[in-house]
Amino acid sequence: PRLLGRGMSVYACPAPEFRLSRAELGADEAALPAADGARVVLCAEGAGTLRASPGSLKVGKGESCYLSAADGAVTASGPAVLFIAGSGVDS
């Protein structure tokens, strides 16, 4: 993976319609990588809190959630390790 900073990294993928990112989160909020459309978030360790206007959602280890394109910018905090699959935007 290529490190993006603040615990975020992205995996190289030859398909522009797919992007896989990893977020290693602490207690501080960090912005999740942007996408051209919807995203799926999987919590691999810990528990993460996702925030978007107007609400928030907690995902624990082994749980996943769907973020629609309408959710826009999403921040997250942990401690948690999240994998984010979405359409290709090079962050």
Backbone hydrogen bonds, N-H to C=O, Kabsch-Sander energy under -0.5 kcal/mol:
donor,donor_aa,acceptor,acceptor_aa,energy
2,R,10,V,-3.4
3,L,1,P,-0.5
4,L,8,M,-3.3
5,G,8,M,-1.3
8,M,5,G,-1.7
9,S,22,R,-2.3
10,V,2,R,-2.4
11,Y,20,L,-2.8
18,F,15,A,-1.7
19,R,86,G,-2.8
20,L,11,Y,-0.6
21,S,84,I,-2.5
22,R,9,S,-2.7
23,A,82,L,-3.0
24,E,7,G,-2.6
25,L,23,A,-0.8
25,L,80,A,-3.2
30,A,76,A,-2.4
32,L,74,V,-3.0
39,R,67,L,-3.0
40,V,85,A,-2.6
41,V,65,C,-2.7
42,L,83,F,-2.7
43,C,63,E,-2.7
44,A,42,L,-0.7
44,A,81,V,-3.0
45,E,81,V,-1.2
47,A,79,P,-2.3
48,G,59,V,-2.8
49,T,77,S,-2.4
50,L,48,G,-0.5
50,L,57,L,-3.3
51,R,75,T,-3.2
52,A,55,G,-2.5
55,G,52,A,-1.4
57,L,50,L,-2.2
59,V,48,G,-2.9
61,K,46,G,-1.2
62,G,43,C,-3.0
63,E,60,G,-2.6
65,C,41,V,-2.0
67,L,39,R,-3.4
68,S,66,Y,-0.6
71,D,68,S,-1.6
72,G,69,A,-1.2
75,T,51,R,-2.5
76,A,30,A,-2.5
77,S,49,T,-1.6
78,G,26,G,-3.6
80,A,25,L,-1.5
81,V,45,E,-1.9
82,L,23,A,-2.6
83,F,42,L,-2.7
84,I,21,S,-2.4
85,A,40,V,-2.8
85,A,83,F,-0.5
86,G,19,R,-2.5
87,S,38,A,-0.7
88,G,16,P,-1.1
89,V,87,S,-0.5
91,S,89,V,-1.1
